[in-house]
Amino acid sequence: MFDAHAIELYLKALVETLFLVFGTGIYVLFFGLLIGFFLYATEPDGIFKNKLSTKIAHRLLATVNDIARSIPFIILLILLIPVTRILVGTMLGAKAALPALIISASPFFARVVHMALRDVSKETIEAARAMGASNLKIIQIVFKEALSSLVSGLTLTLVTLVGFMSAAAVIGAGGLAYLAYEYGKFGNNYPLMYLSIITILFIVFIIQITGDTIARKIDHR
């Protein structure tokens, strides 16, 4: 039931959940944008000149990104246990889930970024080139044109992170999913379990509504 101890557990799990989703989201945003941009820029008709080294770099980066994206999260979580112990000193708790969450979600968002940048009209880029725009200016134009799609992609990624976080409950990663699993299955505290599940759904709803609203407001197409 909702005694003082249960409320304390719930609030602690809520903080851990927000830390996992938005803390991971910052890293995923950085790495995803970086990888996605280089996938786009090193394409045969990309911003960088079409050299052999560029082709090789694109192929290697795309292959590594696809492999990382295709590994199921729960398997990646297990594979990274030794690395996690080295990086954070433990394989339990919210911090222990960070490496797997970042490595799993970054390639996903990178592919979203790549596709969003590719969807920018070639005519827009060619018009900028015709007016003597530098590569830096073209990059700014491309990101501005793709901004709405990038926001939608980030929203999808954050929602996916909530799902990954739920899977991370199996290693005691903390958060609301772990609280629901632990106290629903083993503690028989069903009110606390249902409250945790409803809160997770509410977080997903808020992320989705906020992301969709921002994407619509900045979409000038």
Buried (B, 14 or more C-beta within 10 A) or exposed (E): EEEEEBEEBBEBBBBBBEBBBEBBBEBBBEBBBEBBBBBBBBBEEBBBEEEEEBEEBBEEBBEEBEEBBEBEBBEBBEEBEEEBEEEBEEBEBBBBBBBBBBBBBBBBBBBBBBBBBBEBEEEBBEEBBEEEBEEEEBBEBBBEBBBBBBBBBBBBBBBBBBEBBBBBBEBBBBBBBBBBBBBBEEBEBEEBBEBBBEBBEEBBEEBBEEBEEBBEEEEEE
